[in-house]
Amino acid sequence: MKKILLALGACAMFVACTTNAVTGRKGINLVSNATIFPQSFTQYQEVLKSAQVETGTTNAKLVQTVGERIKYAADKYYAEKGISSQLDGYQWEFKLLKANEVNAWCMPGGKVAVYTGILPITKDANGLAVVMGHEIGHALANHSAEQMSQQYGMSVLGSVVGSAAGNTSWGSAFEQYYPVVGQVGMLNYSRKMELDADLTGLYLMAMAGYDPSAAIPFWERMSQAGSGGTVEFLSTHPSDATRIAKIKEALPTAMAYYNASPYKGK
């Protein structure tokens, strides 16, 4: 019975498919927004309690404006596709945090934080829209839930195969090396999510009236800021060259969104 249940759990991975409404990328999601959003909202408030939230400044207002415009663009796009229900439960917030970290993130459900340390690299509204669009793209594509689903699925698969292998030497080797192989597989998938968020953000910022061609110089500046570099194969982020090449491929589509945006030039 245990083996049957584990097998059914593994099969569920293949039927719980989701599609990114903006890019068309397919993924697996076994975690509902109703489950993950409350935890996300609680964590976000905990972060804000311990952080220095910048308010009333030009930069803080810019973060709010860019975030709201991308949010409205997403609302409009999803409504035109007839899938507004996918945005149910989102509670958008856009905060600027005083910290030297070159970072920004968006928790599931639309809780966004931008660190002041990244502003010298974003430089202007277009650069900031690249960053915020990318992070919002992660949230809209439910990448956090997808990663959780993958981890669960890999755990189930490991149990199924390990159980089938029994006490053989192959089974012992599987138990020893599966976590390592699994981790590399997860990192590879994470890079795919990063590229998916790049394209989602590129299209959303364009819909919001921000020039998507700004993405290339922004990522070039990011590359210079992190000139130490990492090995792409063992990184959760794609290489700078891969990222920029994919953005260049997507620019014609992004520019079409930009030229059609009612927010262009505002």
N, C-alpha and C positions, 0 to 999 in steps of 0.2 A: 504493500500500500504506500509506503514512504517513497519508493522509487516512482510509482505512478504519479504521486502528487508533485514530486520534483520535476518529472518530465512535463507535466501539465504546466508547471510554472515556467519552464524553459520555452514551451510552445507559446505561452502568452506574450513573449517578447516579439513574436512575429506577427501578432494580430493587433498590438497596441501601437500602430504606426501613426505618426503625426506629420504634417507638412507645414513648413514655414510659408505663411501666406505671402510673404514678400519675395523670397528667393526660390521657393519651390523645393528646397532641400527637405528630404524625408528623414525622420528620426523616430525614436521609440520613447514613449512616455507612459509609465505605469503609475505616475503620481499626479493626483488631481490638484488643481489650483486651490480648491477648498481646503486641502490638507497642508499645502506648503505656504500659502499666503499669510495666514495668521502667525506662523513662526517667523516669517520674513519681517512682518510689520513690527513684531516685538523686538527682534534683533536690531532693526533700524533705530528704534527709539532708544535702545540701550547704547548704541553707537553715538547718537546725538547727545546723550547725557554726559558722556565722557569726552566729547570733542568740543573744539572751539568753532561754533557755527558763525560764519560771517554774514551779517545782515545789513541791509541799507546801503551798501557800497555799490559802486558802478559794476564791479565784477560780480557781486552777488545778484544784482538785478539782471545782469547779462545771462548768468546761469539759469535764472528763473525764466527769462524770455526765450532763450534757445530751447530749454526743456519743454515749455508750453507749446511752442510752435511745432516741434517734432511730435509731441503728443497729439495735437490737433490734426496734423498731417496723417498720423497713423489712424486716428479715429475716422477721418474722411475716407482713407484708402480701404479700411476694413468695412466701412458702411457701403461703399461702392461695390465691394465684392460680396456683400450680403452675409458677412461673417462677424458682425459687431459683437455677437455673443461671446466670441473668443476673448474679448476684452472685459468681460464681466468680472467684477471683483477687484480690478486694478484701482489703486489709490495713489495717484501720482504725487510725488514730492521731489523737489529739486533743491538741494542744499549745497552751499559752498563751505568747505571745512578748511580752517587755517592749519596747514601742515606742509612740511617741505617735501612730502612724498610726491613723486611724479605718477599720479594715479587717479583713477575715477572708477566707479562701479555702479551697477543698478541691481538691486535685489529683486527677486521675484515679486511681481505685483506693482512694480513701478517706483520703487524707493531709490532715488538717485543721489549720489554724493560725488562731488568734484573737489579735489584737493588743490589748494592754491599753488602747490609746487608744480602743477602741470601747466599753469597759465602762461609762463614765459615761452612754452613750446607751442601752445595753441595760438598765441599771439592775438587773435581776433575772433569775431563771432563765427566765421567760417571754420576756423580751426577747432573752436570749441564744439561746433556742431558735429565735426568728425568724431570727436571723442564721445560726446553724449549720444550721438546716433548709434555708435558702435555698442555702447553699454546698454542702451535701450533695446537694441537689436537682440542682445543676449536674452533679455527678459521676455520680449515678445515671442521669441522662438522657443521659450521654455527650456533653455539649455541646462539650467540647474536641475530641473526635474528630469531631463533626459540623462544627465550624468548619474543622478541617483538611481534611475531605472537601469542603466547599464551596470552599475555596481551590484544592484540586486540580481540582475540577470546573470552576471558572471559568477556570482556566488552560487546561484541555483545550478548553473551549468557545471561549475566545479564539483558540486555535490553529486550531480548525476553521473558525470564521467568518472569521478573518483570512486563512486560506489560501484559502477559497472566494472572498473578495473580490479576491484577487490584487493587482495593482498599480494598481487604480483609485483615484480620489481618495477614494471612500468607504472603501476599504481603508486608506488612509493616515490618514484621520480616525479610523477604528476603533482603529487601533494607538495613536493619540495619546490618545484619550479613554476607551478601555475601562477602563484601570486606575482612573480617577477614578470612573466610573459603577459599576464593580465594587465599589469601596470603600464607596460609599454603600449599595449593596445589602447588603453584608456587615454594615454597622452596623445596618441595619434588621432584619436577621435576628437580630443579637445582642440587640436589644431584645426580640424575641419569645422568645429564650432566657431573658432576664432575667425576663420575666413567667411563663414556664414554671417557672423555678426558684422564683419567689415562691409559686406555687400548690402545687408539689411540697413545698416546705418547710412551707407552711401545713398541708397535710394530714398530713405526717409528724410535725410537732410536736404536732398534735392527737392522732394515734395514740399518741404517746409520753406523753400526759397533760399537755401544756403548753397553756395557754389560748390558742387561736388569735386571740381578739379582741385580744390584746396586740399583734398585728402592726400595727394601725392607729396607735395612739399611738407605737409604735416608729418607723414610717416618717415620722410627723409630726415626731418629734424629729430624725430624720436630715435631713429637709427643712430644719429650722431650722439645723442644724449646717452645712449646705451652702447657705446662703441666697443665695450668689452665683448659683447656678443655671446651666444650660446650655440650648442650643437642642436640643429633643428630636430633631429630624430628623437632626442630625449627632452624636448621642450614642449610646453603646452601652447606655445605661440609659434606661428609660422615664421620662417626666416623673413627678413625685411625684403629681400628680393622677390620671394614668392608672393608676399602680401601686395607689394607695389605692382607686380605684374598682373595679378588678379584684378586689382582696382583699375588698372589701365584698360583691361579687357571689358570691364563693366561700365566704363565712363560714358560711352555713347548712349546706353540706356538711361544712365543717371542724368545726363545732360538733357535728354528728352523730358524726363520728369521735371527737371529744373526749369526748362523753358516754358513748360505748361503750368507751373506753379503760380497761383494767385498771390503768393507771398514774395515772389521774385522782386528784388530791388527795394524791399521794405525793411 
